[in-house]
């Protein structure tokens, strides 16, 4: 079974690292992680970059200002 995980991020540095560790610690890790940054002006991108060697990550940058649109965009980019 192929799996994708989509994360919509807006200045999520406070919880993002814990979320990514949680994904890594699952019994079955996803085949791809789609991260969509929406108007981020914190260290979220750097935090996600720390996990590049452990997960197949694709990053996108949007300026929607709307979490539903951001998440929907991420789903549209998922392969699985």
KABEL-V419287 format. One record per residue. N is the residue number from 0. RES is the residue in one small letter. SS is DSSP state (2 for helix, 1 for strand, 0 for the rest). PSI is psi in degrees with one decimal (* if undefined). OMEGA is omega as a letter, one per 20 degrees, with the letter a starting at -180 (none if undefined). Layout:
n = {N,N}
res = {RES,RES}
ss = {SS,SS}
psi = {PSI,PSI}
omega = {OMEGA,OMEGA}
This chain:
n = {0,1,2,3,4,5,6,7,8,9,10,11,12,13,14,15,16,17,18,19,20,21,22,23,24,25,26,27,28,29,30,31,32,33,34,35,36,37,38,39,40,41,42,43,44,45,46,47,48,49,50,51,52,53,54,55,56,57,58,59,60,61,62,63,64,65,66,67,68,69,70,71,72,73,74,75,76,77,78,79}
res = {x,x,x,x,x,x,x,x,x,x,x,x,x,x,x,x,x,x,x,x,x,x,x,x,x,x,x,x,x,x,x,x,x,x,x,x,x,x,x,x,x,x,x,x,x,x,x,x,x,x,x,x,x,x,x,x,x,x,x,x,x,x,x,x,x,x,x,x,x,x,x,x,x,x,x,x,x,x,x,x}
ss = {0,0,0,1,1,1,1,1,1,0,0,0,2,2,2,2,2,2,2,2,2,2,2,2,0,0,0,0,0,0,0,1,1,1,1,1,1,1,0,0,0,0,0,2,2,2,2,2,2,0,0,0,0,0,0,0,1,1,1,1,1,1,0,0,0,0,2,2,2,2,2,2,2,2,2,2,2,0,0,0}
psi = {126.7,139.1,145.9,146.1,134.4,131.4,126.2,125.7,130.6,103.0,56.6,19.8,-27.9,-38.2,-7.4,-44.5,-43.7,-38.8,-43.4,-38.6,-39.6,-42.4,-43.2,-31.4,2.9,155.3,-41.8,115.9,149.9,155.1,-25.8,149.5,120.2,120.5,122.5,116.4,124.8,104.3,42.6,136.6,35.8,-157.2,18.7,-44.2,-41.7,-38.0,-46.8,-39.1,-27.2,-21.0,3.9,-36.3,-9.7,-21.3,149.8,106.7,133.0,127.8,140.3,152.9,125.1,168.9,49.7,-39.4,23.9,116.2,-33.8,-44.4,-39.7,-45.8,-41.5,-39.6,-45.2,-42.4,-38.2,-21.2,-9.6,140.4,-27.5,*}
omega = {r,a,r,r,r,r,r,a,r,a,a,a,a,a,a,a,r,r,r,r,r,r,r,a,r,r,r,r,a,r,r,r,r,r,r,r,a,r,r,r,r,a,a,a,r,r,r,a,r,a,a,a,a,a,r,a,r,a,r,a,a,r,a,a,a,a,r,r,a,r,r,r,r,r,a,a,a,r,a,none}
